[in-house]
Amino acid sequence: MIEVRDLHFHYAGGPSVLSGLNLRIDQGDRLGLYGENGAGKTTLFHLIMGLEFPGQGRVICFGEPRTTEAEFQDVRPRIGLLFQDAEDQLFCPTVLEDVAFGPLNQGCRRAAAEERVQEALEKVGLPGFEDRRIHTLSGGEKKRIAIAGLLAMKPDVLLLDEPAAQLDAAGLEILRTILRDWHGALVIASHRPVVFKETVTREVFLKNGVITG
């Protein structure tokens, strides 16, 4: 489903972040991507989504090389990216508007989109939150709403960047349940392997700009 080959990347004026990284994600993969803070996990996800572009190497999504903004347009609805900080992901005034945003942009009718919202909010343990204002939510609630937004899009792949951040014990258990029931491909980026040990079936480590393990 996703393959990256010989990826090299550095931010302007900064050191190299990725130095020839290779990774393949197949249908049904449940991958733990581990590394210290600053190892390049977020950068890798951004390259897969076309939010950044490599200095060298190839990004292949769903069988097609992707090198331009236009070529990533049909990739993004099929990959749900969870940002580390929910504040970076939520931008509508209410929960209903935010969670419905993705399905509506996929072409869902309003009624169908609202059904997806209700279903997703049930899964994240926040039913009845449709009319809540985003700015009134706690950090953990915002994270769960961000997850609901991904589930409502029904993507083929989930890329979760430090998904345990901001979640309390109850929220983390809800997330684990969601992931146990998830049937698409899954990549969890974390600096704490033990948190998702029972959720993934394969583990790799990102260090010095390359994948090991």
Secondary structure by P-SEA (a helix, b strand, c coil): cbbbcbbbbbcccccccccbbbbbbccccbbbbbbcccccaaaaaaaaaccccccbbbbbcccccccccccaaaaaaabbbbccccccccccccaaaaaaaaaaaacccaaaaaaaaaaaaaaaccccccccccccccaaaaaaaaaaaaaaacccbbbbccccccccaaaaaaaaaaaaacccbbbbbccccccccccccbbbbbccccccc
